[in-house]
Amino acid sequence: MRIGSSAEAVDARSSKVRRLRAAASALLAIVMIAGLAACTADPLADQYREGSNKGFIAASGQRVDEIPQSERTEPIEFEGVLDVGGSASSADYLGEVLVVNFWYAACAPCRVEAPELEDAHEAFDGEEVSFLGVNLYDGAEASRAFAEKYGVTYPSALTTVDGSIKLAFAGQTPLNAVPVTLVLDREGRVAARVIGQLDDASILEALVRDALEEA
């Protein structure tokens, strides 16, 4: 018997065992990740993936979802500290249609859609419609600088000062998919959602007009 040949055989078997163990570890990791993903599924995201006839997905990935009155949830109650000073709460907007836009200064699509939001804001000047931004990450100075640069004339609530407003809307929108724009009806219920960058002011104007004209 040759000692060299025996050693080579042992090395080959050891190498094979190591490869099998590595493959088993990789498979276990994949199974664990899949399990975690299933446990943390977002019900709202699942609703969007169903592709009901309430909305559509534009080429840009924008999602627009209009919600019938009979299917709306309870009114959202919130309060927040504004970047321009002072505060605002849901009670301030009862009886009006309220547009709430979630954004932050370093968000590229937020910058692109800012003029469209302002155009929609101006389109309802003098009507029972208000606009409110919700800045998710910036302080007052950065928030105001953004508004000045992009011509935004309505205020934003700062979650860095009071995070309760973010919690108030958490069940209504996927805040990890900023920008997001909500239209609240006169009772403070979510009547429509725009998930992703608003491509054109006319889309939001139509949603607001529908909410305004409701009986």
QUIWO-V108030 format. One record per run of one state. SS is the DSSP state (A for helix, B for strand, O for the rest). FROM is the first residue (numbers start at 0). TO is the last residue. If there is no record, write none. Layout:
ss = (SS	SS)
from = (FROM	FROM)
to = (TO	TO)
This chain:
ss = (O	A	O	A	O	B	O	B	O	A	O	B	O	B	A	O	B	O	A	O	B	O	A	O	B	O	A	O	A	O	B	O	B	O	A	O)
from = (0	2	39	42	49	54	57	62	66	68	71	78	82	86	89	93	96	103	107	123	128	135	139	150	155	158	163	169	174	177	179	184	189	195	200	212)
to = (1	38	41	48	53	56	61	65	67	70	77	81	85	88	92	95	102	106	122	127	134	138	149	154	157	162	168	173	176	178	183	188	194	199	211	214)
